[in-house]
Amino acid sequence: MTLLPCIEVEPQKSVRPADTAVIWLHGLGADGHDFAPIVPELK
């Protein structure tokens, strides 16, 4: 099986442990740009 490309970020627990996770899913028929307006809000 070939996996699709993804971004994984593993924080260093000794520097700053993670307190939040974002799991991004989109449905069939989406073009991948339907979530673009929310990206600036995640910073």
N, C-alpha and C positions, 0 to 999 in steps of 0.2 A: 504494500500500500504506500502511495506517495502522500506525504503530509503537505498541506498548504502552508505557505510562508506565514510566519507570525512574529510578533515582538514579545519577548519575555524579559522582564526586568526583575532581578532578584536582589533586593536590598541587603546591605551588610548589616546584620543584627547588631554588631558591635558599634556601628556608627549611628544608625537610626533604624529601629525596627519598623516594619510596615504596620500601619494602622488602618489601611484601606485597600480594597481591591476593586478593579474594574474588569468585568468580563463582558466583552463586546460581542454581541450576536446580531446578525441581521437575517431577515427571511429571504426566501426564494423570490427572485424578481427584483430585488433591490440592486441598484447600480453601484453601491458603495459610497455614494456622495450624500445619502439621506441623513447621515449623522454629522456632516461637516459643520453645521452651525454650532454644535455643542462643544467642539474641540477647544475653542478659546476659554470656555468656562471651566475646563479641567485643569488649567494651569494655576 
